[in-house]
Structure formats: structure tokens, C-alpha cells
């Protein structure tokens, strides 16, 4: 990890929080306790920053310097919220297209999805705060810089975020191998939120229940599943294909 991707030391992290740095998450040694650490944790809670208690070995893998048991990983992008994104897109007069990533944890998959999303004119990626990859330095590198040009919404409650999209006119399209509806039979000429789930467990039941349409990509080989970034690419360009065929604005 590049030294520009993190800040270490309790006081340095407090200063970063006070300066409103774009912090991805704060790693704190499991058993670390002090008044100063408690002050830092309280500041983090007030700003809704993600804090994780971790073994000292995890912090040592990031830096061997005098980290005092605390490292703040910096975000490579400025996160936004779905509640800010939706009115902004409608005001811009675009036909919205966002990709919701439910439980994607592999940074290479995230970077590849971000790269394809930017190339196909998608407006944003929506990810949860917990149980997900984040838009840090490694993700920026694997996206080939695409994360500089596409919005990333990070939500404390992904189910509520998807419901907000649904309530504001988005068609929620879940991509799942359990669906019997071929992805090419879907219609994507309305505001669309494309939901991709983790490769091992798929889309969570709560979000799957919110989907207006569930589609699958046909499989003919022996493996029976695509890498999630490949599946996302197939789906994104089907949206693009249909919109171009209907003379709709892609972006």
C-alpha cells in the first residue's frame, strides 16, 4: 500500500478527522484503550466513519512505523449518498443508470466493474459501508483511474438505499442465476438500478425481494457461473445496447 493511502498514529488520525479528510475506514488495535483513543472514536461516530477493531498484525502489514495501534485508510474518491445522487441526476435530465454491488469484497472485481461502468456511461456505483470492498488506492489502481470519473455512493444501509431508488422511479434489476428470465428479455429504457451480488452467496434476500425484475445470463459450460465483473459487464452493455437501439441518451 502506498504511504499516501493512509495516516497512522492517534493524534494524526484525530487531526485528519477534524480536517474532514476523506477517510475510508479507521483500523484500531483490538485491545487499545485510552482517553485519547476514546476521543478519536467519539469523533469518528459523530461523523459516521467506519471503525474496525483488528489484530495488531493487520495494522503491521500496512505500516511498520510508530502507528500506536491506529491507522486511517484514506478514500481515493469523495463518497456521496443515494439521497444526494437521485435528485442531482434528475436535475441534469439524464436517464439514470446505477450499479448496486451487494457484498462484493474483491478489489479487483470492484475495479473492473468500475472501469466498465465508466466506459458504458453509468452514473454511479452503490456499495455498503460494511461487508464490501471500498474505493481506496488499490481499487483506484485496478479501475485504471475510472473511479476518478464515476460517482460512488457508500450507504450505511444498502436495503434502505435500494428502496429509496425504487421509490424514486428506478427499476431494480437483480442479476441472479436463480432467475428464469433471460437478461436480453428485460427492458431497460427507464431509470435502472442493476444489482450484482457476491459470487458465493449472490444477492441478499432483503434486496432480492425489492427487485422488480430478476434476470439471468444463460450458461452452457460446466462451471455454471461467471466472474461477477464479467457478468456485470454483460449486463451493463445490454442496457447500453437497448438504449442505443431506442435512440435514448446513454449518458
C-alpha positions in Angstrom: 0.0 0.0 0.0 1.3 3.5 -0.9 2.1 5.7 2.0 -0.2 8.3 0.6 -3.1 5.9 1.1 -3.1 6.0 4.9 -2.4 8.1 8.0 -1.1 6.5 11.2 -0.9 7.5 14.8 -3.7 8.5 17.2 -3.2 12.3 17.1 -2.5 12.3 13.3 -5.8 10.5 12.7 -7.7 12.9 15.0 -6.3 15.8 13.0 -7.4 14.1 9.8 -10.9 13.7 11.1 -11.0 17.3 12.3 -9.8 18.4 8.8 -12.6 16.4 7.2 -10.2 14.2 5.2 -12.0 11.6 3.0 -11.4 8.6 5.3 -12.4 5.2 4.1 -12.1 3.5 7.4 -10.1 3.5 10.7 -8.4 0.4 11.9 -7.8 0.3 15.7 -5.9 -2.4 17.6 -8.4 -4.8 19.3 -7.3 -4.1 22.9 -6.3 -0.4 22.5 -7.8 1.8 25.2 -7.0 5.3 26.3 -8.8 8.6 26.8 -7.3 9.9 23.6 -8.4 6.9 21.7 -11.9 7.2 23.1 -12.0 10.9 22.0 -11.0 9.7 18.5 -13.7 7.0 18.4 -16.3 9.5 19.5 -15.3 11.9 16.7 -15.5 9.0 14.2 -19.0 8.1 15.4 -20.2 11.7 15.1 -19.0 11.8 11.5 -20.3 8.3 10.7 -16.9 7.0 9.9 -16.3 3.2 9.7 -14.1 1.9 12.6 -12.9 -1.7 12.8 -11.1 -3.3 15.7 -8.4 -5.6 14.2 -5.4 -7.6 15.3 -2.2 -5.8 15.5 -0.8 -7.9 12.7 -3.2 -6.4 10.2 -2.0 -2.9 11.1 1.6 -4.0 10.9 1.0 -5.3 7.4 0.1 -1.7 6.4 3.0 0.0 8.1 5.8 -0.8 10.5 6.1 2.8 11.6 5.0 4.1 15.0 1.3 3.7 14.3 0.3 3.4 18.0 -2.3 0.9 17.0 -4.3 3.2 14.8 -4.3 3.6 11.0 -6.8 5.6 8.9 -7.2 4.4 5.3 -7.9 7.3 3.0 -10.6 7.1 0.3 -9.4 7.7 -3.2 -12.8 9.3 -4.0 -15.3 11.5 -2.3 -18.2 9.4 -1.4 -21.7 10.6 -1.9 -25.2 9.3 -0.8 -28.0 8.0 -2.9 -30.2 10.7 -1.4 -27.9 13.3 -3.0 -27.4 11.4 -6.2 -31.0 10.8 -7.3 -32.2 14.5 -7.4 -28.9 15.5 -9.0 -29.4 13.1 -11.9 -33.0 14.1 -12.4 -32.0 17.8 -12.4 -29.3 17.0 -15.0 -32.0 15.4 -17.2 -30.1 12.2 -17.8 -31.7 8.7 -17.9 -30.2 7.3 -14.7 -28.3 4.1 -14.7 -26.6 2.9 -11.5 -25.0 -0.3 -10.4 -25.6 -1.7 -6.9 -22.9 -4.0 -5.6 -24.2 -6.2 -2.8 -21.4 -7.8 -0.9 -18.6 -7.5 -3.5 -15.3 -7.9 -1.5 -12.7 -8.5 -4.1 -10.9 -5.2 -5.0 -10.0 -6.5 -8.5 -13.6 -7.2 -9.3 -14.7 -3.9 -8.0 -12.1 -2.1 -10.0 -13.0 -4.0 -13.2 -16.7 -3.2 -12.6 -15.9 0.5 -12.1 -13.9 0.6 -15.3 -16.7 -0.9 -17.3 -19.3 1.2 -15.6 -17.4 4.4 -16.5 -16.9 3.3 -20.1 -20.5 2.5 -20.7 -21.8 5.8 -19.2 -23.3 4.5 -15.9 -23.8 7.3 -13.4 -22.8 5.7 -10.1 -21.8 2.6 -8.1 -23.6 2.0 -4.9 -21.9 0.0 -2.1 -22.5 -0.7 1.6 -20.2 0.6 4.3 -19.7 -2.9 5.8 -19.0 -6.2 4.2 -17.8 -4.7 1.0 -14.8 -3.5 -0.9 -14.2 0.2 -0.8 -12.8 2.9 -3.1 -9.3 3.0 -1.7 -6.0 3.3 -3.5 -5.9 -0.4 -4.7 -9.4 0.0 -6.1 -8.4 3.2 -7.9 -5.4 1.3 -9.5 -7.4 -1.7 -10.6 -10.1 0.6 -12.1 -7.4 2.2 -14.3 -8.5 5.6 -12.9 -12.1 5.1 -13.7 -13.1 5.9 -10.1 -12.0 9.4 -10.8 -14.9 9.9 -13.2 -17.8 7.9 -11.7 -19.8 8.6 -8.5 -19.5 6.1 -5.7 -22.4 6.1 -3.1 -21.5 4.3 0.1 -24.5 3.5 2.3 -24.9 2.5 5.9 -28.0 0.5 5.0 -27.9 -0.9 1.4 -31.5 -2.2 1.7 -32.8 1.3 2.5 -30.8 2.8 -0.4 -32.3 0.3 -2.9 -35.7 1.0 -1.5 -35.1 4.7 -2.0 -34.1 4.1 -5.6 -37.3 2.0 -6.1 -39.5 4.7 -4.5 -38.0 7.3 -6.8 -38.8 5.5 -10.1 -35.9 3.2 -10.6 -36.4 -0.2 -12.0 -34.5 -2.6 -9.7 -33.0 -5.4 -11.7 -31.4 -8.3 -9.9 -28.9 -10.4 -11.7 -29.2 -13.9 -10.3 -28.6 -17.4 -11.6 -31.8 -18.4 -9.8 -33.9 -16.4 -12.3 -35.6 -18.0 -15.3 -35.9 -14.7 -17.2 -33.2 -14.2 -19.8 -31.4 -10.9 -19.4 -32.0 -9.9 -23.0 -35.7 -10.1 -22.4 -35.7 -7.4 -19.8 -36.4 -3.8 -20.8 -34.0 -1.1 -19.6 -35.4 2.1 -21.1 -36.3 3.5 -17.7 -34.1 4.6 -14.8 -32.3 1.4 -13.9 -30.5 0.1 -10.8 -28.6 -3.0 -11.7 -27.9 -5.2 -8.7 -25.0 -7.6 -8.7 -24.4 -10.0 -5.7 -21.4 -11.7 -4.3 -20.2 -14.7 -6.2 -20.5 -17.1 -3.3 -24.0 -16.1 -1.8 -25.5 -13.9 -4.5 -27.9 -11.0 -3.8 -29.1 -10.8 -0.2 -32.8 -11.9 0.3 -33.8 -8.5 1.5 -32.6 -6.8 -1.6 -33.8 -9.6 -3.9 -37.3 -9.0 -2.5 -37.1 -5.4 -3.7 -36.2 -6.3 -7.3 -38.8 -5.5 -9.9 -37.1 -7.8 -12.4 -34.8 -10.8 -11.9 -32.7 -11.9 -14.8 -30.1 -14.5 -15.5 -27.3 -14.8 -18.0 -27.5 -18.3 -19.8 -24.7 -20.7 -19.1 -23.7 -23.6 -21.3 -20.4 -24.7 -19.9 -19.5 -27.0 -16.9 -18.6 -24.3 -14.4 -22.0 -22.7 -14.3 -21.1 -19.2 -13.2 -19.4 -16.1 -14.5 -16.9 -13.9 -12.6 -19.0 -11.1 -11.2 -17.1 -8.4 -13.1 -17.7 -10.2 -16.4 -21.4 -10.7 -15.6 -21.7 -7.0 -14.7 -20.1 -6.1 -18.0 -22.5 -8.3 -19.9 -25.5 -6.7 -18.2 -24.2 -3.1 -18.5 -23.7 -3.3 -22.2 -27.1 -4.9 -22.7 -28.6 -1.7 -21.1 -26.4 0.3 -23.4 -27.4 -1.8 -26.5 -31.1 -1.4 -25.8 -30.9 2.3 -25.1 -28.9 2.9 -28.3 -31.4 0.9 -30.3 -34.2 3.0 -28.9 -32.3 6.3 -29.7 -32.2 7.0 -26.0 -29.4 9.0 -24.4 -26.9 6.7 -22.9 -25.4 9.4 -20.7 
